[in-house]
Amino acid sequence: MIENPRFDEIALSVQNLSKTYPILFPRLRKIFRRKSKVPVEALREVSFAVGRGEIFGLIGPNGAGKTTLIKIIATLIQPTTGRVAVYGFDTVREEEQVRRRVGLAGAEERSFYWRLTAEQNLMFFARLYGLSGRAARQRINELAELLETKDLKRRRFAELSTGNKQRLAVARALLAGPSILLLDEPTRSLDPIAAARVRQTIKSLTEDSTNRRTVFLTSHNLTEVEELCDRVAIISKGRIRVIDTPKNLRTSHTESEGVSIHFTTDWPNAVEEALREAFTDHFLTLGRSSHEHQWNVRFSHLLTDDVLDRALRVMQRSGAVIRTVETERASLLEVLETYQQSEDKEAQS
């Protein structure tokens, strides 16, 4: 795990956080001779900090502790040990101050009133946040424009699709203009176009220079995490295994990379022959590029070897004009699988 970088201002601080769910009614279980389950240790000694304006992602398998951590930050449950602070306010001792600064959109939203329309629901929660009738309507209209939910305002919540319910949950989380937005699977069940719009909205919230918000999100969509997040934490069995940028995570967990070289030449056969002569022990694929008069060659190599440099020299000597060189390393999915395999080995030993 890398150390937290230096921030101008720390928005969220998590220190030595642990959460254990105890056995319910242990005495009654003994009286009725029911088997007692082992206490569930959902989080173990979790520590990290998130800077103001940062988009911080948390990924891990089901049951790893992601939702528990978000609920503790949102003051919905209390930790067993450790401390969480939002802009310096403790989530246990100063929960009212914390709630004024966070907005939560959960993956499975059950707190809306199904018989009310989308607009009536948002108006109800806006009044709970202390917004006056006029200010609430103005804010609801702004969010409808931002999240493109105008056509949903008059529809009952029960009639909405799962994806539209999710968009409404994000709108509710933004009602009071929170400093920190907590998103648990923010694009779950959304179609690709709607998901792209939500991601763009998330980005825009942190780019507003006058009111830069911080975003803490969990997601199973690793492509989304790579696109959005400044840093990512991998959690497994309640423990943070590593925190780093998506790029550094991919780079540090692979020994090889794939290469695609796009080039132009009047003698493609000569280039291919020279490559195969120079690299008899490498698998090379030569084909036409999507651009006219362009070709490409693809291969993989170890990060520690000089195959790429040698290939470029051979191609240039054979009359090729190099246009682009693209490299591809491990995905976040492969990094996550690496930690999961490590966990499995630890459990077996």
Sequence and secondary structure as in RCSB ss.txt:
>XXXX:A:sequence
MIENPRFDEIALSVQNLSKTYPILFPRLRKIFRRKSKVPVEALREVSFAVGRGEIFGLIGPNGAGKTTLIKIIAT
LIQPTTGRVAVYGFDTVREEEQVRRRVGLAGAEERSFYWRLTAEQNLMFFARLYGLSGRAARQRINELAELLETK
DLKRRRFAELSTGNKQRLAVARALLAGPSILLLDEPTRSLDPIAAARVRQTIKSLTEDSTNRRTVFLTSHNLTEV
EELCDRVAIISKGRIRVIDTPKNLRTSHTESEGVSIHFTTDWPNAVEEALREAFTDHFLTLGRSSHEHQWNVRFS
HLLTDDVLDRALRVMQRSGAVIRTVETERASLLEVLETYQQSEDKEAQS
>XXXX:A:secstr
       SSEEEEEEEEEEEE  SSHHHHHHTT      EEEEEEEEEEEETT EEEEE  TTSSHHHHHHHHTT
SS  SEEEEEETTEETTTTHHHHHTTEEEE SS   S TTSBHHHHHHHHHHHTT  HHHHHHHHHHHHHHHT G
GGTTSBGGGS HHHHHHHHHHHHHTT  SEEEEESTTTT  HHHHHHHHHHHHHHHH SSS  EEEEE S HHHH
HHH SEEEEEETTEEEEEE HHHHHHHT SEEEEEEEEE S HHHHHHHHHHH TTS  EEEE SSTTEEEEEEE
EETTS HHHHHHHHHHHTT EEEEEEEE   HHHHHHHHHHHHHHHHH 
